[in-house]
Amino acid sequence: MSAKRVIVTPYDKAWKTAFEEIKAEIESAIGDLIIGIEHVGSTSVEGLSAKPCIDIDVIIKDYSVFNAIVKELEKIGYIHKGDLGIKDREAFKCADKPHLQTHHLYVCPQYSEELRRHITFRDFLRSNAEAVKKYSLVKEKAAQLFPNDIDKYIEYKSPCIDELYKLCGLN
């Protein structure tokens, strides 16, 4: 059993503001090296219940700028953690950023399948209120059933995600 506490809360419009604050800090450090910064994950979908952690994909043209990005992000408190087993998605952990909401930062080349998956799923949910309602209920129930086991939480909501992926063309 994992020790990570699972907390899912109703949608909070402050998540959008929190994303903008994080985005501004990142843009000031690496804006000239990147194509864009996308708010992805559940906190990016209005009305969707979520764990209160902002997921962010920083988009680069290709890996030619990656070493420079790692160096610049280190200067503002981000540590490169590798791809964590997902091709073309590099994870960064932030150290000591109490002025910003808890967040996950990923750097992806524009051709990344994981980036495409994040954007496709987000955009599908943003335009499908029924899917948002269904997914919210499943996430809330999963958090109630498995408040101390992130792995079981993920396992419980997987069939719903698979079903929604099929609806938006992701398999």
HELIX and SHEET records of a PDB file:
HELIX    1   1 ALA A   14  ILE A   30  1                                  17    
HELIX    2   2 GLY A   31  LEU A   33  5                                   3    
HELIX    3   3 SER A   42  SER A   44  5                                   3    
HELIX    4   4 TYR A   63  VAL A   65  5                                   3    
HELIX    5   5 PHE A   66  LYS A   75  1                                  10    
HELIX    6   6 GLU A  113  ARG A  126  1                                  14    
HELIX    7   7 ALA A  129  LEU A  145  1                                  17    
HELIX    8   8 ILE A  150  LEU A  167  1                                  18    
SHEET    1   A 5 GLY A  36  VAL A  40  0                                        
SHEET    2   A 5 ILE A  54  ILE A  60 -1                                        
SHEET    3   A 5 HIS A 103  PRO A 109  1                                        
SHEET    4   A 5 GLU A  90  CYS A  94 -1                                        
SHEET    5   A 5 TYR A  78  GLY A  82 -1                                        
END                                                                             
